[in-house]
């Protein structure tokens, strides 16, 4: 039985999964919209919501925690200076997932994940 087990494994080792979501989160922050499979988008939403909430605290410790996860100064700066300010009045639900189409090679369902009220 699978009771109380959260998260999807996505047929990857834990280190591969961690690197995958770290890279996708960095790209989501940088571009504010990415296209990926539905399962990855639904799992990425958890990480994105947590890091936006972390950025809204805006203290040194939260900046260091965000940088430890993102490992990119440019993305961390955008997270704290742009995204956190944009979602300051919102308590949760910072992303939206749109079902897109099926991938041509294997028929996997694709989805667009983007930040709500994104620019451009």
C-alpha positions in Angstrom: 0.0 0.0 0.0 1.0 3.5 -0.7 -0.6 5.4 2.1 1.0 8.7 3.2 3.7 8.6 0.6 3.9 11.9 -1.2 5.6 12.8 -4.4 6.2 11.1 -7.7 9.3 9.0 -8.4 9.2 9.5 -12.2 11.4 6.5 -12.8 14.5 8.3 -11.5 16.9 8.0 -8.7 16.5 10.5 -5.9 19.6 12.5 -6.9 18.4 12.6 -10.6 15.0 13.7 -9.5 16.5 16.4 -7.2 18.7 17.7 -10.1 15.7 17.6 -12.5 13.4 19.7 -10.3 16.3 22.1 -9.4 16.9 22.8 -13.1 13.2 23.0 -14.0 12.6 25.4 -11.1 15.5 27.6 -12.2 14.1 27.7 -15.7 10.6 28.4 -14.5 11.9 31.4 -12.5 13.9 32.7 -15.4 11.3 32.3 -18.2 8.1 32.3 -16.0 6.7 29.6 -18.3 7.9 26.2 -19.3 6.5 23.2 -21.2 7.0 19.8 -19.6 5.1 16.6 -19.0 2.0 16.8 -16.9 3.4 14.7 -14.1 6.6 16.8 -13.9 4.6 20.0 -14.0 2.3 18.8 -11.1 5.3 17.9 -9.0 7.2 21.1 -9.9 4.3 23.1 -8.7 5.1 22.0 -5.1 8.6 23.3 -5.3 7.6 26.6 -7.0 5.0 27.4 -4.3 7.4 26.6 -1.5 10.2 28.8 -2.9 7.9 31.7 -3.6 6.7 31.5 0.0 10.3 31.4 1.2 11.1 34.5 -0.9 8.3 36.5 0.6 10.0 36.3 3.9 13.0 38.2 2.4 15.7 37.8 5.0 19.2 36.6 4.8 18.5 33.0 5.9 15.7 32.6 3.3 18.0 34.1 0.6 20.7 31.5 1.5 18.1 28.7 1.5 16.9 29.7 -2.0 20.4 30.0 -3.4 21.2 26.6 -2.0 18.3 25.1 -3.9 18.7 27.2 -7.1 22.5 27.5 -7.3 22.1 30.6 -9.6 22.6 34.2 -8.5 20.5 35.6 -11.4 17.5 33.4 -10.6 17.7 34.1 -6.9 17.8 37.8 -7.5 14.8 37.7 -9.8 13.0 35.5 -7.3 13.4 37.9 -4.4 13.2 41.2 -6.2 10.5 40.5 -8.8 8.4 37.5 -8.1 8.2 37.9 -4.3 7.0 41.5 -4.7 4.5 40.4 -7.4 2.9 37.8 -5.1 3.1 39.8 -1.9 -0.7 40.0 -1.5 -1.3 36.3 -2.5 -1.1 33.6 0.2 -0.7 30.5 -2.1 -1.4 29.2 -5.6 1.3 31.0 -7.5 1.4 28.7 -10.6 -1.1 27.6 -13.2 -0.9 24.4 -15.2 -2.5 24.2 -18.7 -2.8 20.9 -20.5 -1.1 21.4 -23.8 -0.8 18.5 -26.2 0.8 15.1 -26.6 4.5 14.6 -27.3 5.1 13.3 -30.8 7.6 10.6 -30.0 6.0 8.7 -27.1 2.6 10.3 -26.8 3.3 11.7 -23.3 0.8 14.4 -22.2 2.5 17.8 -22.1 1.6 20.7 -20.0 2.5 24.4 -19.7 3.3 25.6 -16.2 3.5 29.3 -15.6 3.3 31.9 -12.9 0.0 33.6 -12.4 -0.1 37.2 -13.7 3.3 36.8 -15.4 4.8 39.6 -17.4 4.9 39.3 -21.3 
